[in-house]
């Protein structure tokens, strides 16, 4: 299965996961700093 779009999709999903994780960490630190 050599789908040329498979690698791009994987990279996009990985990038989204990284961005969402970073956003969750920043949001968590923001809430923690307001306690």
CNS distance restraints for C-alpha pairs under 8 A (distance, minus, plus):
assign (resid   2 and name CA) (resid   6 and name CA) 7.96 0.50 0.50
assign (resid   3 and name CA) (resid   7 and name CA) 7.70 0.50 0.50
assign (resid   4 and name CA) (resid   8 and name CA) 7.50 0.50 0.50
assign (resid   5 and name CA) (resid   9 and name CA) 6.09 0.50 0.50
assign (resid   6 and name CA) (resid  10 and name CA) 6.16 0.50 0.50
assign (resid   7 and name CA) (resid  11 and name CA) 6.20 0.50 0.50
assign (resid   8 and name CA) (resid  12 and name CA) 6.13 0.50 0.50
assign (resid   9 and name CA) (resid  13 and name CA) 6.11 0.50 0.50
assign (resid  10 and name CA) (resid  14 and name CA) 6.04 0.50 0.50
assign (resid  11 and name CA) (resid  15 and name CA) 6.02 0.50 0.50
assign (resid  12 and name CA) (resid  16 and name CA) 6.16 0.50 0.50
assign (resid  13 and name CA) (resid  17 and name CA) 6.19 0.50 0.50
assign (resid  14 and name CA) (resid  18 and name CA) 6.23 0.50 0.50
assign (resid  15 and name CA) (resid  19 and name CA) 6.12 0.50 0.50
assign (resid  16 and name CA) (resid  20 and name CA) 5.98 0.50 0.50
assign (resid  17 and name CA) (resid  21 and name CA) 5.97 0.50 0.50
assign (resid  18 and name CA) (resid  22 and name CA) 6.08 0.50 0.50
assign (resid  19 and name CA) (resid  23 and name CA) 6.06 0.50 0.50
assign (resid  20 and name CA) (resid  24 and name CA) 6.06 0.50 0.50
assign (resid  21 and name CA) (resid  25 and name CA) 6.20 0.50 0.50
assign (resid  22 and name CA) (resid  26 and name CA) 6.15 0.50 0.50
assign (resid  23 and name CA) (resid  27 and name CA) 5.96 0.50 0.50
assign (resid  24 and name CA) (resid  28 and name CA) 5.94 0.50 0.50
assign (resid  25 and name CA) (resid  29 and name CA) 6.10 0.50 0.50
assign (resid  26 and name CA) (resid  30 and name CA) 6.07 0.50 0.50
assign (resid  27 and name CA) (resid  31 and name CA) 6.22 0.50 0.50
assign (resid  28 and name CA) (resid  32 and name CA) 6.01 0.50 0.50
assign (resid  29 and name CA) (resid  33 and name CA) 5.99 0.50 0.50
assign (resid  30 and name CA) (resid  34 and name CA) 6.58 0.50 0.50
assign (resid  31 and name CA) (resid  35 and name CA) 6.77 0.50 0.50
